Structures are given as C-alpha cells and as structure tokens.
Amino acid sequence: MPFGTRVDIEGVGIRTCTDRGGRIKGRKIDVYMASKTDALAFGRRKLRVTILSDKGADD
C-alpha cells in the first residue's frame, strides 16, 4: 500500500498509511494503537478495509 493511502477500517475508522512494517505480508495491515495495552486488547481481527484514496507513489 503506498504511503499516504487513506483507508476506512471497519470498526476503527479512517486512517492514513504512514508506515509499512517489513514483516507484514499479503492481505494484512498493522493498525497503530496508543499503547501496548490497547493493542493487546484490540488483538488480531479480520476486518473489511476500504481504500478511499491511493496516492500511487512510495515517497
């Protein structure tokens, strides 16, 4: 996913791609959480992601 791409994540809201982890592969994304506690509470989920805009550049 190019940096700057805006997505709507089911149950999370609209987010912008600002990072791509090297270990994230395939149809998976990593969602930033404010704390480790929040991240662990959120866990792993299968959610619908809708691409709202695609910058089309990796810069």
PDB file of N, CA, C and O in Angstrom:
ATOM      1  N   MET A   1       0.856  -1.166   0.000  1.00  0.00           N
ATOM      2  CA  MET A   1       0.000   0.000   0.000  1.00  0.00           C
ATOM      3  C   MET A   1       0.906   1.234   0.000  1.00  0.00           C
ATOM      4  O   MET A   1       1.769   1.356   0.869  1.00  0.00           O
ATOM      5  N   PRO A   2       0.733   2.125  -0.930  1.00  0.00           N
ATOM      6  CA  PRO A   2       1.574   3.326  -0.987  1.00  0.00           C
ATOM      7  C   PRO A   2       1.371   4.235   0.231  1.00  0.00           C
ATOM      8  O   PRO A   2       0.264   4.345   0.759  1.00  0.00           O
ATOM      9  N   PHE A   3       2.444   4.873   0.659  1.00  0.00           N
ATOM     10  CA  PHE A   3       2.342   5.855   1.738  1.00  0.00           C
ATOM     11  C   PHE A   3       1.329   6.924   1.341  1.00  0.00           C
ATOM     12  O   PHE A   3       1.281   7.338   0.183  1.00  0.00           O
ATOM     13  N   GLY A   4       0.529   7.363   2.289  1.00  0.00           N
ATOM     14  CA  GLY A   4      -0.463   8.396   2.029  1.00  0.00           C
ATOM     15  C   GLY A   4      -1.826   7.853   1.637  1.00  0.00           C
ATOM     16  O   GLY A   4      -2.795   8.609   1.565  1.00  0.00           O
ATOM     17  N   THR A   5      -1.915   6.544   1.380  1.00  0.00           N
ATOM     18  CA  THR A   5      -3.204   5.949   1.042  1.00  0.00           C
ATOM     19  C   THR A   5      -4.133   6.052   2.241  1.00  0.00           C
ATOM     20  O   THR A   5      -3.759   5.712   3.364  1.00  0.00           O
ATOM     21  N   ARG A   6      -5.361   6.531   1.986  1.00  0.00           N
ATOM     22  CA  ARG A   6      -6.362   6.639   3.056  1.00  0.00           C
ATOM     23  C   ARG A   6      -7.289   5.437   2.972  1.00  0.00           C
ATOM     24  O   ARG A   6      -7.770   5.084   1.895  1.00  0.00           O
ATOM     25  N   VAL A   7      -7.535   4.812   4.124  1.00  0.00           N
ATOM     26  CA  VAL A   7      -8.391   3.634   4.187  1.00  0.00           C
ATOM     27  C   VAL A   7      -9.418   3.791   5.299  1.00  0.00           C
ATOM     28  O   VAL A   7      -9.180   4.473   6.296  1.00  0.00           O
ATOM     29  N   ASP A   8     -10.558   3.150   5.109  1.00  0.00           N
ATOM     30  CA  ASP A   8     -11.585   3.090   6.147  1.00  0.00           C
ATOM     31  C   ASP A   8     -11.581   1.664   6.672  1.00  0.00           C
ATOM     32  O   ASP A   8     -11.906   0.728   5.943  1.00  0.00           O
ATOM     33  N   ILE A   9     -11.212   1.499   7.937  1.00  0.00           N
ATOM     34  CA  ILE A   9     -11.118   0.183   8.554  1.00  0.00           C
ATOM     35  C   ILE A   9     -12.369  -0.049   9.394  1.00  0.00           C
ATOM     36  O   ILE A   9     -12.674   0.725  10.302  1.00  0.00           O
ATOM     37  N   GLU A  10     -13.078  -1.108   9.084  1.00  0.00           N
ATOM     38  CA  GLU A  10     -14.318  -1.455   9.775  1.00  0.00           C
ATOM     39  C   GLU A  10     -14.127  -1.425  11.297  1.00  0.00           C
ATOM     40  O   GLU A  10     -13.260  -2.119  11.829  1.00  0.00           O
ATOM     41  N   GLY A  11     -14.924  -0.630  11.985  1.00  0.00           N
ATOM     42  CA  GLY A  11     -14.881  -0.564  13.439  1.00  0.00           C
ATOM     43  C   GLY A  11     -13.750   0.270  14.009  1.00  0.00           C
ATOM     44  O   GLY A  11     -13.685   0.486  15.219  1.00  0.00           O
ATOM     45  N   VAL A  12     -12.854   0.743  13.146  1.00  0.00           N
ATOM     46  CA  VAL A  12     -11.706   1.539  13.598  1.00  0.00           C
ATOM     47  C   VAL A  12     -11.852   2.974  13.126  1.00  0.00           C
ATOM     48  O   VAL A  12     -11.693   3.911  13.908  1.00  0.00           O
ATOM     49  N   GLY A  13     -12.156   3.146  11.841  1.00  0.00           N
ATOM     50  CA  GLY A  13     -12.312   4.475  11.263  1.00  0.00           C
ATOM     51  C   GLY A  13     -11.351   4.707  10.116  1.00  0.00           C
ATOM     52  O   GLY A  13     -10.738   3.771   9.603  1.00  0.00           O
ATOM     53  N   ILE A  14     -11.226   5.953   9.724  1.00  0.00           N
ATOM     54  CA  ILE A  14     -10.374   6.328   8.594  1.00  0.00           C
ATOM     55  C   ILE A  14      -8.949   6.546   9.086  1.00  0.00           C
ATOM     56  O   ILE A  14      -8.716   7.254  10.067  1.00  0.00           O
ATOM     57  N   ARG A  15      -8.013   5.934   8.398  1.00  0.00           N
ATOM     58  CA  ARG A  15      -6.595   6.045   8.739  1.00  0.00           C
ATOM     59  C   ARG A  15      -5.794   6.289   7.464  1.00  0.00           C
ATOM     60  O   ARG A  15      -6.281   6.050   6.359  1.00  0.00           O
ATOM     61  N   THR A  16      -4.560   6.769   7.626  1.00  0.00           N
ATOM     62  CA  THR A  16      -3.650   7.024   6.513  1.00  0.00           C
ATOM     63  C   THR A  16      -2.417   6.148   6.670  1.00  0.00           C
ATOM     64  O   THR A  16      -1.868   6.031   7.765  1.00  0.00           O
ATOM     65  N   CYS A  17      -1.985   5.534   5.579  1.00  0.00           N
ATOM     66  CA  CYS A  17      -0.788   4.695   5.604  1.00  0.00           C
ATOM     67  C   CYS A  17       0.444   5.582   5.775  1.00  0.00           C
ATOM     68  O   CYS A  17       0.773   6.380   4.897  1.00  0.00           O
ATOM     69  N   THR A  18       1.119   5.434   6.912  1.00  0.00           N
ATOM     70  CA  THR A  18       2.329   6.209   7.182  1.00  0.00           C
ATOM     71  C   THR A  18       3.532   5.310   7.447  1.00  0.00           C
ATOM     72  O   THR A  18       4.652   5.794   7.608  1.00  0.00           O
ATOM     73  N   ASP A  19       3.295   3.999   7.490  1.00  0.00           N
ATOM     74  CA  ASP A  19       4.367   3.052   7.780  1.00  0.00           C
ATOM     75  C   ASP A  19       3.972   1.703   7.189  1.00  0.00           C
ATOM     76  O   ASP A  19       2.792   1.358   7.124  1.00  0.00           O
ATOM     77  N   ARG A  20       4.978   0.949   6.761  1.00  0.00           N
ATOM     78  CA  ARG A  20       4.735  -0.411   6.283  1.00  0.00           C
ATOM     79  C   ARG A  20       5.792  -1.299   6.903  1.00  0.00           C
ATOM     80  O   ARG A  20       6.961  -1.254   6.517  1.00  0.00           O
ATOM     81  N   GLY A  21       5.384  -2.093   7.849  1.00  0.00           N
ATOM     82  CA  GLY A  21       6.321  -2.994   8.507  1.00  0.00           C
ATOM     83  C   GLY A  21       6.859  -4.023   7.534  1.00  0.00           C
ATOM     84  O   GLY A  21       6.114  -4.559   6.714  1.00  0.00           O
ATOM     85  N   GLY A  22       8.138  -4.299   7.619  1.00  0.00           N
ATOM     86  CA  GLY A  22       8.778  -5.256   6.724  1.00  0.00           C
ATOM     87  C   GLY A  22       8.281  -6.679   6.897  1.00  0.00           C
ATOM     88  O   GLY A  22       8.419  -7.502   5.992  1.00  0.00           O
ATOM     89  N   ARG A  23       7.697  -6.976   8.066  1.00  0.00           N
ATOM     90  CA  ARG A  23       7.215  -8.327   8.332  1.00  0.00           C
ATOM     91  C   ARG A  23       5.738  -8.498   7.994  1.00  0.00           C
ATOM     92  O   ARG A  23       5.200  -9.597   8.131  1.00  0.00           O
ATOM     93  N   ILE A  24       5.074  -7.430   7.556  1.00  0.00           N
ATOM     94  CA  ILE A  24       3.658  -7.503   7.197  1.00  0.00           C
ATOM     95  C   ILE A  24       3.569  -7.911   5.728  1.00  0.00           C
ATOM     96  O   ILE A  24       4.038  -7.186   4.850  1.00  0.00           O
ATOM     97  N   LYS A  25       2.973  -9.058   5.465  1.00  0.00           N
ATOM     98  CA  LYS A  25       2.897  -9.600   4.100  1.00  0.00           C
ATOM     99  C   LYS A  25       1.458  -9.939   3.739  1.00  0.00           C
ATOM    100  O   LYS A  25       0.633 -10.205   4.613  1.00  0.00           O
ATOM    101  N   GLY A  26       1.171  -9.927   2.458  1.00  0.00           N
ATOM    102  CA  GLY A  26      -0.139 -10.348   1.972  1.00  0.00           C
ATOM    103  C   GLY A  26      -1.243  -9.368   2.314  1.00  0.00           C
ATOM    104  O   GLY A  26      -1.038  -8.154   2.322  1.00  0.00           O
ATOM    105  N   ARG A  27      -2.407  -9.907   2.594  1.00  0.00           N
ATOM    106  CA  ARG A  27      -3.602  -9.094   2.844  1.00  0.00           C
ATOM    107  C   ARG A  27      -3.735  -8.767   4.327  1.00  0.00           C
ATOM    108  O   ARG A  27      -4.783  -9.002   4.929  1.00  0.00           O
ATOM    109  N   LYS A  28      -2.695  -8.236   4.900  1.00  0.00           N
ATOM    110  CA  LYS A  28      -2.682  -7.884   6.320  1.00  0.00           C
ATOM    111  C   LYS A  28      -2.212  -6.453   6.477  1.00  0.00           C
ATOM    112  O   LYS A  28      -1.415  -5.958   5.679  1.00  0.00           O
ATOM    113  N   ILE A  29      -2.712  -5.789   7.515  1.00  0.00           N
ATOM    114  CA  ILE A  29      -2.232  -4.457   7.853  1.00  0.00           C
ATOM    115  C   ILE A  29      -1.997  -4.406   9.355  1.00  0.00           C
ATOM    116  O   ILE A  29      -2.527  -5.223  10.108  1.00  0.00           O
ATOM    117  N   ASP A  30      -1.218  -3.462   9.768  1.00  0.00           N
ATOM    118  CA  ASP A  30      -0.904  -3.235  11.171  1.00  0.00           C
ATOM    119  C   ASP A  30      -1.504  -1.879  11.528  1.00  0.00           C
ATOM    120  O   ASP A  30      -1.215  -0.882  10.866  1.00  0.00           O
ATOM    121  N   VAL A  31      -2.338  -1.832  12.567  1.00  0.00           N
ATOM    122  CA  VAL A  31      -3.007  -0.597  12.963  1.00  0.00           C
ATOM    123  C   VAL A  31      -2.329  -0.044  14.210  1.00  0.00           C
ATOM    124  O   VAL A  31      -2.200  -0.746  15.212  1.00  0.00           O
ATOM    125  N   TYR A  32      -1.894   1.219  14.149  1.00  0.00           N
ATOM    126  CA  TYR A  32      -1.247   1.859  15.293  1.00  0.00           C
ATOM    127  C   TYR A  32      -2.233   2.013  16.444  1.00  0.00           C
ATOM    128  O   TYR A  32      -3.377   2.422  16.247  1.00  0.00           O
ATOM    129  N   MET A  33      -1.778   1.684  17.637  1.00  0.00           N
ATOM    130  CA  MET A  33      -2.550   1.893  18.863  1.00  0.00           C
ATOM    131  C   MET A  33      -1.712   2.759  19.799  1.00  0.00           C
ATOM    132  O   MET A  33      -0.482   2.722  19.750  1.00  0.00           O
ATOM    133  N   ALA A  34      -2.368   3.530  20.643  1.00  0.00           N
ATOM    134  CA  ALA A  34      -1.680   4.469  21.532  1.00  0.00           C
ATOM    135  C   ALA A  34      -0.818   3.769  22.575  1.00  0.00           C
ATOM    136  O   ALA A  34       0.161   4.345  23.049  1.00  0.00           O
ATOM    137  N   SER A  35      -1.163   2.541  22.939  1.00  0.00           N
ATOM    138  CA  SER A  35      -0.383   1.839  23.959  1.00  0.00           C
ATOM    139  C   SER A  35      -0.373   0.340  23.672  1.00  0.00           C
ATOM    140  O   SER A  35      -1.191  -0.169  22.905  1.00  0.00           O
ATOM    141  N   LYS A  36       0.558  -0.343  24.298  1.00  0.00           N
ATOM    142  CA  LYS A  36       0.629  -1.795  24.160  1.00  0.00           C
ATOM    143  C   LYS A  36      -0.634  -2.436  24.731  1.00  0.00           C
ATOM    144  O   LYS A  36      -1.133  -3.424  24.192  1.00  0.00           O
ATOM    145  N   THR A  37      -1.147  -1.872  25.822  1.00  0.00           N
ATOM    146  CA  THR A  37      -2.379  -2.379  26.426  1.00  0.00           C
ATOM    147  C   THR A  37      -3.535  -2.308  25.433  1.00  0.00           C
ATOM    148  O   THR A  37      -4.298  -3.264  25.291  1.00  0.00           O
ATOM    149  N   ASP A  38      -3.662  -1.165  24.741  1.00  0.00           N
ATOM    150  CA  ASP A  38      -4.713  -1.008  23.728  1.00  0.00           C
ATOM    151  C   ASP A  38      -4.532  -2.019  22.597  1.00  0.00           C
ATOM    152  O   ASP A  38      -5.500  -2.621  22.133  1.00  0.00           O
ATOM    153  N   ALA A  39      -3.295  -2.200  22.162  1.00  0.00           N
ATOM    154  CA  ALA A  39      -3.013  -3.129  21.063  1.00  0.00           C
ATOM    155  C   ALA A  39      -3.366  -4.562  21.454  1.00  0.00           C
ATOM    156  O   ALA A  39      -3.968  -5.288  20.664  1.00  0.00           O
ATOM    157  N   LEU A  40      -3.000  -4.969  22.655  1.00  0.00           N
ATOM    158  CA  LEU A  40      -3.314  -6.322  23.107  1.00  0.00           C
ATOM    159  C   LEU A  40      -4.821  -6.515  23.270  1.00  0.00           C
ATOM    160  O   LEU A  40      -5.347  -7.585  22.966  1.00  0.00           O
ATOM    161  N   ALA A  41      -5.515  -5.482  23.750  1.00  0.00           N
ATOM    162  CA  ALA A  41      -6.973  -5.562  23.898  1.00  0.00           C
ATOM    163  C   ALA A  41      -7.656  -5.668  22.531  1.00  0.00           C
ATOM    164  O   ALA A  41      -8.648  -6.383  22.386  1.00  0.00           O
ATOM    165  N   PHE A  42      -7.128  -4.957  21.531  1.00  0.00           N
ATOM    166  CA  PHE A  42      -7.686  -4.998  20.175  1.00  0.00           C
ATOM    167  C   PHE A  42      -7.421  -6.356  19.543  1.00  0.00           C
ATOM    168  O   PHE A  42      -8.301  -6.932  18.903  1.00  0.00           O
ATOM    169  N   GLY A  43      -6.206  -6.867  19.723  1.00  0.00           N
ATOM    170  CA  GLY A  43      -5.841  -8.181  19.209  1.00  0.00           C
ATOM    171  C   GLY A  43      -5.776  -8.249  17.697  1.00  0.00           C
ATOM    172  O   GLY A  43      -5.652  -7.231  17.016  1.00  0.00           O
ATOM    173  N   ARG A  44      -5.864  -9.473  17.180  1.00  0.00           N
ATOM    174  CA  ARG A  44      -5.890  -9.715  15.735  1.00  0.00           C
ATOM    175  C   ARG A  44      -7.340  -9.887  15.320  1.00  0.00           C
ATOM    176  O   ARG A  44      -8.109 -10.595  15.971  1.00  0.00           O
ATOM    177  N   ARG A  45      -7.696  -9.236  14.240  1.00  0.00           N
ATOM    178  CA  ARG A  45      -9.079  -9.293  13.762  1.00  0.00           C
ATOM    179  C   ARG A  45      -9.120  -9.361  12.243  1.00  0.00           C
ATOM    180  O   ARG A  45      -8.219  -8.875  11.559  1.00  0.00           O
ATOM    181  N   LYS A  46     -10.167  -9.963  11.736  1.00  0.00           N
ATOM    182  CA  LYS A  46     -10.448  -9.928  10.300  1.00  0.00           C
ATOM    183  C   LYS A  46     -11.494  -8.848  10.103  1.00  0.00           C
ATOM    184  O   LYS A  46     -12.638  -9.001  10.529  1.00  0.00           O
ATOM    185  N   LEU A  47     -11.105  -7.750   9.454  1.00  0.00           N
ATOM    186  CA  LEU A  47     -11.984  -6.606   9.251  1.00  0.00           C
ATOM    187  C   LEU A  47     -11.978  -6.190   7.787  1.00  0.00           C
ATOM    188  O   LEU A  47     -11.005  -6.419   7.068  1.00  0.00           O
ATOM    189  N   ARG A  48     -13.059  -5.586   7.362  1.00  0.00           N
ATOM    190  CA  ARG A  48     -13.136  -5.056   5.996  1.00  0.00           C
ATOM    191  C   ARG A  48     -12.390  -3.723   5.942  1.00  0.00           C
ATOM    192  O   ARG A  48     -12.580  -2.858   6.797  1.00  0.00           O
ATOM    193  N   VAL A  49     -11.545  -3.572   4.932  1.00  0.00           N
ATOM    194  CA  VAL A  49     -10.796  -2.333   4.712  1.00  0.00           C
ATOM    195  C   VAL A  49     -11.172  -1.805   3.331  1.00  0.00           C
ATOM    196  O   VAL A  49     -11.057  -2.513   2.331  1.00  0.00           O
ATOM    197  N   THR A  50     -11.621  -0.555   3.289  1.00  0.00           N
ATOM    198  CA  THR A  50     -11.990   0.082   2.029  1.00  0.00           C
ATOM    199  C   THR A  50     -10.965   1.157   1.705  1.00  0.00           C
ATOM    200  O   THR A  50     -10.730   2.054   2.514  1.00  0.00           O
ATOM    201  N   ILE A  51     -10.356   1.077   0.531  1.00  0.00           N
ATOM    202  CA  ILE A  51      -9.393   2.096   0.116  1.00  0.00           C
ATOM    203  C   ILE A  51     -10.165   3.318  -0.358  1.00  0.00           C
ATOM    204  O   ILE A  51     -10.982   3.229  -1.274  1.00  0.00           O
ATOM    205  N   LEU A  52      -9.903   4.459   0.271  1.00  0.00           N
ATOM    206  CA  LEU A  52     -10.593   5.702  -0.065  1.00  0.00           C
ATOM    207  C   LEU A  52      -9.820   6.519  -1.086  1.00  0.00           C
ATOM    208  O   LEU A  52     -10.412   7.134  -1.972  1.00  0.00           O
ATOM    209  N   SER A  53      -8.498   6.527  -0.964  1.00  0.00           N
ATOM    210  CA  SER A  53      -7.650   7.234  -1.928  1.00  0.00           C
ATOM    211  C   SER A  53      -6.318   6.526  -1.985  1.00  0.00           C
ATOM    212  O   SER A  53      -5.840   6.003  -0.978  1.00  0.00           O
ATOM    213  N   ASP A  54      -5.726   6.509  -3.143  1.00  0.00           N
ATOM    214  CA  ASP A  54      -4.446   5.837  -3.354  1.00  0.00           C
ATOM    215  C   ASP A  54      -3.486   6.849  -3.950  1.00  0.00           C
ATOM    216  O   ASP A  54      -3.653   7.273  -5.094  1.00  0.00           O
ATOM    217  N   LYS A  55      -2.492   7.233  -3.187  1.00  0.00           N
ATOM    218  CA  LYS A  55      -1.529   8.239  -3.647  1.00  0.00           C
ATOM    219  C   LYS A  55      -0.764   7.759  -4.869  1.00  0.00           C
ATOM    220  O   LYS A  55      -0.390   8.556  -5.729  1.00  0.00           O
ATOM    221  N   GLY A  56      -0.531   6.443  -4.944  1.00  0.00           N
ATOM    222  CA  GLY A  56       0.131   5.896  -6.120  1.00  0.00           C
ATOM    223  C   GLY A  56       1.621   6.148  -6.181  1.00  0.00           C
ATOM    224  O   GLY A  56       2.244   5.951  -7.224  1.00  0.00           O
ATOM    225  N   ALA A  57       2.206   6.586  -5.062  1.00  0.00           N
ATOM    226  CA  ALA A  57       3.654   6.830  -5.020  1.00  0.00           C
ATOM    227  C   ALA A  57       4.178   6.379  -3.673  1.00  0.00           C
ATOM    228  O   ALA A  57       3.469   6.431  -2.668  1.00  0.00           O
ATOM    229  N   ASP A  58       5.403   5.944  -3.660  1.00  0.00           N
ATOM    230  CA  ASP A  58       6.019   5.467  -2.426  1.00  0.00           C
ATOM    231  C   ASP A  58       6.974   6.482  -1.827  1.00  0.00           C
ATOM    232  O   ASP A  58       8.032   6.098  -1.328  1.00  0.00           O
ATOM    233  N   ASP A  59       6.642   7.746  -1.859  1.00  0.00           N
ATOM    234  CA  ASP A  59       7.570   8.727  -1.306  1.00  0.00           C
ATOM    235  C   ASP A  59       6.988   9.497  -0.170  1.00  0.00           C
ATOM    236  O   ASP A  59       7.656  10.362   0.396  1.00  0.00           O
TER     237      ASP A  59
END
